[in-house]
């Protein structure tokens, strides 16, 4: 499409503004929601929220694809459209209304909760413990099988100094390792990370 001057239209400037607003608003929301979390944890949560995959998913859940010429939908189109929408709300209604809009979207789709869950790393906690205790921690892929729906299921075990301490199953190696690490943490008697 072209504008009145005949120049090709795009939303890049709106996406730029929306991206900056999302970073600021997300930072404010998680800062207030988690008064006990340290800066590093807050950064991880924010990163999980403003990453491309999450923004694309929000755009899809808001059905922004129904408002876009279907010939133009690329890999990041819906996330970019969400950023542009945030910028439009800001320009038309101001920062407070924009923050309320973003907070409502995050609440409706449990965006913050899902990002927090994504920052919990049982594997990292186990590896840190292993370094402190001078233990050798390994993750061994035991099996992988293709399911009827064509997804691959992985089975991993956690070895501490060669002895099995946990096993985990997941639809990615990372997920299986996380579950195996969680089992190992429980067996050792360590508190699970929050």
C-alpha positions in Angstrom: 0.0 0.0 0.0 1.0 3.6 -0.5 0.3 6.8 1.4 -1.1 10.0 -0.1 2.3 11.0 -1.5 2.6 7.7 -3.3 5.3 6.4 -0.9 5.2 2.8 0.3 3.6 2.6 3.8 5.1 0.7 6.7 4.8 0.7 10.4 8.5 0.7 11.3 8.4 4.0 13.1 5.4 2.8 15.1 7.0 -0.5 15.8 10.1 1.4 17.1 8.0 3.5 19.5 5.9 0.5 20.5 9.0 -1.6 21.3 10.3 1.2 23.5 7.0 1.5 25.3 6.7 -2.2 25.8 10.1 -2.3 27.4 9.3 0.6 29.7 5.8 -0.6 30.7 6.9 -4.2 31.1 9.7 -3.1 33.4 7.3 -1.1 35.5 4.8 -3.9 35.8 7.2 -6.6 36.8 9.1 -4.2 39.1 5.9 -3.6 41.0 4.7 -7.2 40.8 7.9 -8.7 42.2 9.3 -6.4 44.9 11.7 -9.1 46.2 13.2 -10.1 42.9 16.7 -8.9 42.0 17.6 -7.0 38.9 18.9 -10.0 37.1 15.7 -12.0 37.6 13.6 -9.0 36.6 15.6 -8.7 33.4 15.1 -12.4 32.6 11.3 -12.0 33.1 11.2 -8.8 30.9 13.2 -10.6 28.2 10.8 -13.5 28.2 7.9 -11.1 27.7 9.2 -8.7 25.1 10.9 -11.4 22.9 9.7 -11.9 19.4 8.0 -15.3 20.1 5.9 -13.8 22.9 4.9 -10.7 20.9 3.9 -12.8 17.9 1.8 -15.0 20.2 0.1 -11.9 21.7 -0.6 -10.6 18.2 -2.2 -13.9 17.2 -4.3 -14.1 20.4 -5.5 -10.5 19.7 -6.4 -11.8 16.2 -4.4 -9.0 14.6 -3.9 -11.3 11.6 -7.6 -10.6 10.7 -6.7 -6.9 10.2 -3.7 -7.5 8.0 -3.5 -8.2 4.3 -2.9 -12.0 4.4 -0.3 -11.7 1.6 1.9 -9.6 3.9 2.0 -11.9 6.9 5.6 -12.8 7.6 7.4 -14.4 10.5 7.3 -11.4 12.8 4.3 -9.6 11.4 2.0 -10.1 14.3 4.5 -9.1 16.9 5.4 -6.0 14.9 1.6 -5.2 14.6 1.2 -5.5 18.3 4.1 -3.1 18.8 2.6 -0.7 16.4 -0.8 -1.0 18.2 0.8 -0.2 21.5 2.4 2.9 19.9 -1.0 4.0 18.4 -2.7 3.7 21.8 0.1 5.8 23.4 -0.1 8.5 20.7 -3.9 8.7 20.8 -4.5 8.3 24.6 -1.3 8.9 26.4 1.1 6.8 28.6 -1.3 5.9 31.4 -4.0 4.5 29.1 -1.3 2.7 27.1 0.1 1.1 30.3 -3.4 0.1 31.3 -4.0 -1.5 27.8 -0.7 -3.4 27.9 -1.4 -4.5 31.5 -4.9 -5.7 30.5 -3.5 -7.7 27.6 -0.8 -9.3 29.8 -3.4 -10.2 32.4 -5.8 -11.7 29.8 -3.2 -13.9 28.3 -1.2 -14.7 31.5 1.9 -13.3 29.8 3.8 -12.4 33.0 3.1 -15.7 34.7 4.3 -17.6 31.7 7.5 -15.5 31.5 8.2 -16.1 35.2 7.8 -19.9 34.7 10.2 -19.7 31.8 12.9 -18.1 34.0 12.9 -20.9 36.6 15.8 -23.1 35.7 16.2 -26.3 37.7 19.2 -27.2 35.6 21.0 -24.0 36.4 20.3 -24.5 40.1 21.6 -28.0 40.0 24.7 -27.0 38.1 25.5 -24.2 40.6 25.1 -26.7 43.4 27.4 -29.2 41.6 30.1 -26.5 41.2 29.9 -25.6 45.0 30.0 -29.3 46.0 32.7 -30.2 43.4 30.3 -32.8 41.8 30.3 -33.8 38.2 26.8 -33.1 36.8 25.8 -34.7 33.5 22.6 -35.0 31.5 22.3 -38.2 29.5 19.8 -38.5 26.7 18.3 -42.0 27.3 15.7 -42.2 24.5 13.8 -40.2 22.0 10.6 -41.4 20.3 8.4 -40.0 17.6 4.8 -39.7 18.8 1.6 -40.3 16.7 1.3 -36.5 16.2 4.9 -36.4 14.8 6.3 -34.7 17.9 9.5 -36.1 19.3 9.5 -37.0 23.0 12.9 -37.0 24.8 13.8 -38.9 27.9 16.9 -37.6 29.8 18.5 -38.7 33.1 20.6 -36.6 35.5 23.9 -38.2 36.6 25.8 -36.9 39.7 29.3 -38.3 39.8 28.0 -41.1 37.5 25.0 -42.0 39.7 21.5 -41.5 38.4 19.6 -38.9 40.5 16.6 -38.1 38.3 14.8 -38.7 35.0 12.7 -36.4 32.9 10.5 -36.5 29.8 9.7 -33.6 27.5 9.0 -32.5 24.0 12.4 -30.9 23.7 15.8 -31.9 25.1 15.8 -28.7 27.3 12.4 -29.6 28.8 13.5 -33.2 29.5 16.7 -31.9 31.1 14.7 -29.4 33.2 12.5 -32.2 34.5 15.4 -34.5 35.2 17.2 -31.7 37.1 14.1 -31.0 39.1 13.9 -34.7 40.2 17.6 -34.6 41.1 17.1 -31.4 43.2 14.2 -33.1 45.1 16.3 -36.3 45.7 19.2 -34.3 47.0 16.8 -32.3 49.3 17.5 -28.9 47.8 14.8 -26.2 47.6 13.4 -25.7 44.2 14.1 -22.3 42.6 11.2 -19.9 42.5 
